[in-house]
């Protein structure tokens, strides 16, 4: 039951649900996720850690970059089930649509050049 509760708690925050919906579209680094959510880097990293601990997302290092993606579901059957269903849920939500429309224009190289 602990694993189930961990997944459900991870999905209890709207920002974490938005992160999962974004990762359905593409693999992203922290700065891209942070830009899309308009949140502080520390807040974004905390959300990512909670999602990772619940088995909902995974990361891969690529040089200096850490790229986040949806997990393959091998860590938790609950995470796999909910991630699979989430692909079909909330697609008509105005906020999710707005973020999804912005994603093609969010690029780590552009973000770095602004700083």
C-alpha positions in Angstrom: 0.0 0.0 0.0 2.9 2.4 0.7 3.9 2.4 -3.0 0.3 3.2 -4.1 0.1 6.1 -1.6 3.4 7.5 -2.7 2.2 7.6 -6.3 -1.1 9.2 -5.3 0.6 11.8 -3.2 2.9 12.7 -6.0 -0.1 13.3 -8.3 -1.8 15.4 -5.6 -0.1 18.6 -6.7 -1.2 20.4 -9.9 2.3 21.5 -10.8 3.4 17.8 -10.7 0.5 16.8 -13.0 1.5 19.6 -15.4 5.1 18.3 -15.4 3.8 14.8 -16.4 1.6 16.3 -19.1 4.6 18.2 -20.5 6.9 15.2 -20.5 4.3 13.4 -22.6 5.3 15.8 -25.4 9.0 15.8 -25.0 12.0 15.0 -22.8 13.0 18.2 -20.9 15.7 19.5 -18.7 15.0 21.4 -15.4 15.4 24.8 -16.9 12.8 24.0 -19.6 10.4 22.7 -17.1 11.0 25.6 -14.8 10.4 28.1 -17.7 7.2 26.3 -18.7 5.8 26.3 -15.1 7.2 29.8 -14.3 8.5 28.4 -11.0 11.8 28.7 -9.2 14.5 26.2 -9.9 14.5 24.8 -6.4 10.7 24.3 -6.4 10.9 22.6 -9.8 13.6 20.3 -8.6 11.6 19.3 -5.5 8.6 18.4 -7.7 10.9 16.4 -10.0 12.3 14.5 -7.0 8.9 13.6 -5.7 7.8 12.4 -9.2 11.0 10.4 -9.5 10.7 8.8 -6.1 7.1 7.7 -7.0 8.4 6.0 -10.2 6.5 8.4 -12.5 9.5 10.0 -14.2 13.1 9.0 -14.9 16.2 11.0 -15.8 19.2 10.5 -18.0 22.4 12.5 -17.8 23.8 13.8 -21.1 27.1 15.6 -20.3 26.1 18.5 -18.1 22.4 18.1 -18.9 19.9 16.1 -16.9 17.0 15.1 -19.1 13.7 14.1 -17.6 11.2 11.8 -19.3 8.2 9.7 -18.3 9.2 6.5 -16.6 8.7 3.2 -18.4 6.6 1.8 -15.6 9.0 -0.9 -14.5 9.5 0.6 -11.0 5.8 0.7 -10.1 2.7 -0.9 -11.6 0.7 2.0 -10.0 2.8 4.6 -11.6 2.6 2.8 -15.0 -1.1 2.6 -14.8 -1.7 6.2 -13.8 0.9 7.5 -16.4 -0.8 5.5 -19.1 -4.2 6.8 -18.2 -3.0 10.4 -17.8 -2.1 10.4 -21.5 -5.8 10.5 -22.1 -6.9 12.7 -19.2 -6.8 16.5 -19.0 -6.0 17.1 -22.6 -8.9 19.5 -22.9 -8.0 21.4 -19.7 -7.3 25.1 -20.7 -4.2 25.3 -18.6 -2.7 22.1 -20.0 -3.5 23.2 -23.5 -1.8 26.6 -22.9 1.4 24.9 -21.6 1.4 22.3 -24.4 1.1 25.1 -27.0 4.2 26.9 -25.4 6.4 23.8 -25.3 7.7 23.9 -28.9 9.1 27.4 -28.2 10.8 26.4 -25.0 14.4 25.5 -25.7 17.3 25.2 -23.3 19.7 27.0 -25.5 17.4 30.0 -25.8 16.9 30.0 -22.0 20.7 29.9 -21.4 21.2 32.8 -23.8 18.7 35.0 -21.9 20.6 34.5 -18.6 
